[in-house]
């Protein structure tokens, strides 16, 4: 008599974990929570707008600019959650909520974000598959760093130290990435709807700036707002995976292990949940992408128990500790970059 074939125990563990989470009611929608958050953010945005009009031509306007950078990031968190279908039961309602929030309030394309972010969730920290570790200005693994030469290599060798000044420009980068996506030749769903909302958003915003403020002050206002927005966004996303294990493109790892070992949680309770829009619960978010933000803390204990039973490393640190880890990791990766002062001919003969 043939013995029954046993499945992968870790795969079975995730199936049991998912069933337990659903049974506990952790996959329910929390519309009241999101309605309150959205209403509070709208009130704060209205207050910032009123402050902008009342202050007039004064450098104190830069405080309003910084506040707007924070508010736009918080709206981006809400757009992220709607795009993951965490807010409403209806998929199309979630999608349209994110499609409106992104271009009209945050100032970035929903189509650009969803394509990039979906690939990241499918293969976090996987070479050649996760766009978040694609080598660009920053190299996130040794192969990317080793391919750099000259001035880029000189930057890369100190990229960890330079990371936080660099993310001040993330907001500008997201605007340009949005434009490249929306004006690409490939078909983009609701391209012209997003373009119209982005034009309306930036048109009204810039018109108000330059009507109320002198040119120099208006440009300073825009620089501070975009800088704070970029820094807040970058500082919220950087701790999640950077400095965690990087997987080879062809590696075969089960879903539970892949999502847990490549992600890092940040301690801090409800305050950190609010500050980082739930991104501090990165492990739970990757395991249950459509789980509403208020339910992520309750899922934490269940996930920890499953990881402990299966010998899967669950990582959680403080926020400042996570930044230190990221900086050290990127500097260590950067040492793989070619010495910008080394003669290429000498390097070739040494090889």
C-alpha positions as CSV (number, residue, x, y, z in Angstrom):
1,X,0.0,0.0,0.0
2,X,1.4,3.4,-1.0
3,X,2.0,5.9,1.7
4,X,0.4,9.4,1.2
5,X,2.7,12.1,0.0
6,X,3.4,14.8,2.6
7,X,3.3,18.4,1.6
8,X,5.8,21.2,2.5
9,X,5.2,21.9,6.3
10,X,6.0,25.6,6.0
11,X,3.5,26.0,3.1
12,X,0.9,24.2,5.2
13,X,1.8,26.5,8.1
14,X,1.0,29.6,6.0
15,X,-2.3,28.1,4.9
16,X,-3.2,27.4,8.5
17,X,-2.0,30.9,9.6
18,X,-4.1,32.5,6.9
19,X,-7.2,30.5,8.0
20,X,-6.6,31.5,11.6
21,X,-6.3,35.2,10.7
22,X,-9.6,35.1,8.8
23,X,-11.3,33.1,11.6
24,X,-10.2,35.8,14.1
25,X,-11.8,38.4,11.9
26,X,-8.5,40.2,11.1
27,X,-9.3,40.5,7.4
28,X,-12.4,42.6,8.0
29,X,-12.7,46.1,6.6
30,X,-12.3,49.1,8.9
31,X,-14.0,51.8,7.0
32,X,-14.8,53.9,10.1
33,X,-11.1,54.0,11.0
34,X,-10.1,55.1,7.5
35,X,-12.9,57.6,7.2
36,X,-11.7,59.3,10.5
37,X,-8.1,59.3,9.3
38,X,-9.1,60.8,6.0
39,X,-11.4,63.4,7.6
40,X,-8.6,64.5,10.1
41,X,-6.1,64.8,7.2
42,X,-8.5,66.9,5.2
43,X,-9.1,69.2,8.2
44,X,-5.4,69.6,8.7
45,X,-4.9,70.3,5.0
46,X,-7.6,73.0,5.1
47,X,-5.9,74.5,8.2
48,X,-2.6,74.5,6.4
49,X,-4.3,76.2,3.4
50,X,-5.9,78.8,5.7
51,X,-2.6,79.4,7.4
52,X,-0.9,79.9,4.0
53,X,-3.4,82.5,2.9
54,X,-3.3,84.4,6.3
55,X,0.5,84.5,6.6
56,X,1.1,86.2,3.3
57,X,4.6,87.1,2.3
58,X,6.7,85.9,5.2
59,X,9.4,83.3,5.6
60,X,7.2,81.6,8.2
61,X,5.5,80.1,5.2
62,X,8.2,77.5,5.2
63,X,6.6,76.0,8.3
64,X,3.4,75.6,6.2
65,X,5.5,74.0,3.4
66,X,7.0,71.5,5.9
67,X,3.5,70.7,7.2
68,X,2.3,70.1,3.7
69,X,5.2,67.7,3.1
70,X,4.0,65.6,6.1
71,X,0.3,65.7,5.1
72,X,1.0,64.7,1.5
73,X,3.0,61.7,2.8
74,X,0.1,60.7,5.1
75,X,-2.3,60.9,2.1
76,X,0.2,58.7,0.3
77,X,-0.1,56.1,3.1
78,X,-3.8,56.1,2.6
79,X,-3.4,55.7,-1.1
80,X,-1.1,52.8,-0.5
81,X,-3.7,51.1,1.7
82,X,-6.5,51.7,-0.8
83,X,-4.4,50.2,-3.6
84,X,-3.9,47.1,-1.4
85,X,-7.7,46.9,-1.1
86,X,-7.5,47.4,2.7
87,X,-10.1,50.1,2.9
88,X,-13.3,49.0,1.0
89,X,-14.8,45.6,0.3
90,X,-15.1,46.5,-3.4
91,X,-11.9,46.2,-5.5
92,X,-12.8,48.9,-8.0
93,X,-13.7,51.4,-5.2
94,X,-10.3,50.8,-3.6
95,X,-8.6,51.2,-7.0
96,X,-10.4,54.4,-7.8
97,X,-9.8,55.8,-4.3
98,X,-6.0,55.2,-4.8
99,X,-6.2,56.5,-8.3
100,X,-7.7,59.8,-7.1
101,X,-5.6,60.2,-3.9
102,X,-2.3,59.6,-5.8
103,X,-2.4,62.2,-8.6
104,X,-4.9,64.7,-7.0
105,X,-3.5,65.0,-3.4
106,X,-0.1,63.4,-3.3
107,X,1.1,64.4,-6.8
108,X,2.2,61.0,-8.1
109,X,0.8,58.5,-10.6
110,X,-1.2,55.5,-9.3
111,X,-0.3,53.5,-12.4
112,X,3.4,54.1,-11.8
113,X,3.2,53.0,-8.2
114,X,1.0,50.0,-8.6
115,X,3.2,48.4,-11.3
116,X,6.4,48.9,-9.3
117,X,4.9,48.0,-6.0
118,X,3.2,44.8,-7.2
119,X,6.5,43.5,-8.5
120,X,8.1,44.3,-5.1
121,X,5.5,42.4,-3.2
122,X,5.8,39.3,-5.4
123,X,9.6,39.1,-5.0
124,X,10.9,41.3,-2.2
125,X,14.7,41.7,-2.1
126,X,15.1,39.4,-5.1
127,X,17.8,40.4,-7.6
128,X,16.5,41.2,-11.0
129,X,12.8,40.9,-9.9
130,X,12.3,43.5,-7.1
131,X,12.4,47.0,-8.6
132,X,13.1,48.5,-5.2
133,X,16.6,47.0,-5.2
134,X,17.4,47.8,-8.9
135,X,20.7,49.5,-9.1
136,X,20.4,53.2,-9.9
137,X,22.0,56.0,-7.9
138,X,22.2,53.6,-5.0
139,X,23.4,50.0,-5.3
140,X,21.6,47.5,-3.0
141,X,23.8,44.5,-3.6
142,X,27.5,43.8,-4.4
143,X,27.0,43.0,-8.1
144,X,25.4,46.4,-8.7
145,X,28.1,48.2,-6.8
146,X,30.9,46.4,-8.6
147,X,29.5,47.5,-12.0
148,X,30.0,51.1,-11.2
149,X,33.1,53.1,-12.2
150,X,34.4,56.6,-12.0
151,X,32.4,59.3,-10.2
152,X,29.3,57.0,-9.6
153,X,31.7,54.5,-8.0
154,X,33.1,57.2,-5.7
155,X,29.5,58.1,-4.6
156,X,28.6,54.4,-4.1
157,X,31.5,53.8,-1.8
158,X,29.9,56.2,0.7
159,X,26.2,55.7,-0.3
160,X,25.1,54.7,3.2
161,X,26.3,57.9,4.7
162,X,24.8,59.9,1.8
163,X,21.4,58.1,1.8
164,X,19.4,60.5,4.0
165,X,20.6,63.7,2.1
166,X,19.7,61.8,-1.1
167,X,16.1,60.9,-0.2
168,X,15.4,64.6,0.1
169,X,15.0,64.4,-3.7
170,X,12.8,61.4,-3.7
171,X,9.6,63.5,-4.2
172,X,11.0,65.0,-7.3
173,X,12.0,61.6,-8.6
174,X,8.5,60.3,-8.0
175,X,7.1,63.1,-10.1
176,X,9.5,62.4,-13.0
177,X,8.8,58.6,-12.7
178,X,5.1,59.4,-12.9
179,X,5.5,61.4,-16.1
180,X,7.6,58.7,-17.7
181,X,5.0,56.1,-16.9
182,X,2.0,58.1,-18.1
183,X,3.7,59.2,-21.3
184,X,5.2,55.8,-22.2
185,X,4.2,54.2,-25.4
186,X,2.9,51.1,-23.7
187,X,-0.8,51.1,-22.7
188,X,-1.5,52.6,-19.3
189,X,-5.0,52.2,-17.9
190,X,-6.8,55.5,-17.4
191,X,-3.7,57.4,-18.5
192,X,-5.5,60.6,-19.5
193,X,-7.6,60.6,-16.3
194,X,-4.4,60.6,-14.2
195,X,-2.7,63.2,-16.5
196,X,-5.7,65.5,-16.1
197,X,-5.6,65.1,-12.3
198,X,-1.9,65.7,-12.1
199,X,-2.1,68.8,-14.3
200,X,-5.0,70.2,-12.2
201,X,-3.2,69.4,-8.9
202,X,0.2,71.0,-9.9
203,X,-1.5,73.8,-11.8
204,X,-3.6,75.0,-8.9
205,X,-0.8,74.4,-6.4
206,X,1.8,76.3,-8.3
207,X,-0.6,79.1,-9.3
208,X,-1.4,79.7,-5.7
209,X,2.2,79.7,-4.7
210,X,3.3,82.3,-7.2
211,X,0.2,84.5,-6.8
212,X,0.6,84.8,-3.1
213,X,4.4,84.7,-2.7
214,X,7.4,86.4,-4.4
215,X,9.3,84.1,-6.8
216,X,12.2,83.5,-4.5
217,X,9.9,82.7,-1.5
218,X,7.6,80.5,-3.7
219,X,10.6,78.5,-4.9
220,X,11.9,78.0,-1.4
221,X,8.4,76.9,-0.3
222,X,8.3,74.3,-3.1
223,X,11.8,73.1,-2.3
224,X,11.0,72.6,1.4
225,X,7.6,70.9,0.7
226,X,9.1,68.5,-1.8
227,X,12.2,67.9,0.4
228,X,10.1,67.1,3.5
229,X,7.8,64.9,1.4
230,X,10.7,63.0,-0.1
231,X,12.5,62.6,3.2
232,X,9.4,61.4,5.0
233,X,8.6,58.9,2.3
234,X,12.1,57.6,2.0
235,X,12.6,57.4,5.8
236,X,9.3,55.4,6.1
237,X,10.2,52.9,3.3
238,X,14.0,52.5,3.9
239,X,13.8,50.4,7.1
240,X,11.5,47.8,5.7
241,X,13.9,45.7,3.6
242,X,17.2,47.4,3.2
243,X,19.9,45.5,5.1
244,X,17.8,42.3,5.1
245,X,18.8,39.2,3.1
246,X,18.9,39.6,-0.6
247,X,17.8,36.6,-2.6
248,X,19.2,35.4,-5.9
249,X,16.9,35.6,-9.0
250,X,16.5,31.9,-9.3
251,X,16.1,31.0,-5.6
252,X,13.2,28.9,-4.7
253,X,11.8,29.9,-1.3
254,X,8.3,29.3,0.0
255,X,6.0,32.3,0.4
256,X,6.1,32.5,4.2
257,X,9.9,32.3,4.5
258,X,10.5,34.7,1.6
259,X,8.2,37.4,3.0
260,X,9.4,37.1,6.6
261,X,13.2,36.9,6.2
262,X,13.4,39.8,3.8
263,X,11.3,42.1,5.9
264,X,11.9,44.1,9.1
265,X,9.3,45.3,11.6
266,X,9.8,48.6,13.6
267,X,8.8,48.8,17.2
268,X,6.8,51.7,18.6
269,X,3.1,50.7,19.0
270,X,0.3,52.9,17.9
271,X,2.5,56.0,17.6
272,X,4.7,54.2,15.0
273,X,1.6,52.8,13.3
274,X,0.4,56.4,12.8
275,X,3.8,57.8,11.9
276,X,4.6,55.2,9.3
277,X,1.1,54.4,8.1
278,X,1.4,50.8,9.1
279,X,4.6,50.3,7.1
280,X,6.3,49.5,10.4
281,X,4.4,46.2,10.4
282,X,6.2,45.2,7.3
283,X,6.2,41.4,7.9
284,X,2.5,41.2,8.6
285,X,1.8,43.6,5.7
286,X,3.7,41.4,3.2
287,X,2.0,38.2,4.5
288,X,-1.5,39.8,4.4
289,X,-1.3,42.7,1.9
290,X,-5.1,43.4,2.1
291,X,-5.2,43.5,6.0
292,X,-6.4,46.8,7.4
293,X,-3.8,48.8,9.4
294,X,-5.6,48.5,12.8
295,X,-5.5,44.7,12.5
296,X,-1.8,44.3,11.8
297,X,-0.7,44.5,15.5
298,X,-3.2,41.7,16.4
299,X,-1.7,39.5,13.6
300,X,1.8,40.0,15.0
301,X,1.6,37.4,17.8
302,X,0.2,34.8,15.4
303,X,2.9,35.3,12.9
304,X,5.6,35.2,15.5
305,X,4.4,31.9,16.8
306,X,4.3,30.4,13.3
307,X,7.9,31.6,12.7
308,X,9.1,30.2,16.0
309,X,7.6,26.8,15.3
310,X,9.3,26.7,11.9
311,X,12.7,28.2,12.7
312,X,12.1,31.3,10.6
313,X,13.9,34.4,11.7
314,X,11.5,37.2,12.6
315,X,13.2,40.6,12.7
316,X,12.0,43.6,14.7
317,X,14.1,46.7,15.7
318,X,13.7,50.2,16.9
319,X,13.5,53.0,14.2
320,X,16.9,54.5,14.9
321,X,18.5,51.1,15.1
322,X,17.0,50.2,11.7
323,X,18.5,53.4,10.1
324,X,21.9,52.5,11.6
325,X,21.7,49.0,10.1
326,X,20.6,50.4,6.7
327,X,23.5,52.9,6.6
328,X,26.1,50.3,7.6
329,X,24.8,47.8,5.1
330,X,24.8,50.2,2.2
331,X,28.3,51.4,3.0
332,X,29.5,47.8,3.1
333,X,27.9,47.1,-0.2
334,X,29.4,50.3,-1.6
335,X,32.9,49.0,-0.9
336,X,32.4,46.6,-3.8
337,X,32.4,49.6,-6.2
338,X,35.5,50.0,-8.3
339,X,38.1,52.5,-7.0
340,X,37.5,55.6,-9.1
341,X,41.2,56.4,-9.0
342,X,42.4,53.0,-10.2
343,X,43.6,52.7,-13.8
344,X,41.2,50.6,-15.8
345,X,44.2,49.1,-17.8
346,X,45.9,48.0,-14.6
347,X,42.6,46.5,-13.3
348,X,42.2,44.5,-16.5
349,X,45.7,43.0,-16.3
350,X,45.2,42.2,-12.6
351,X,42.1,40.2,-13.5
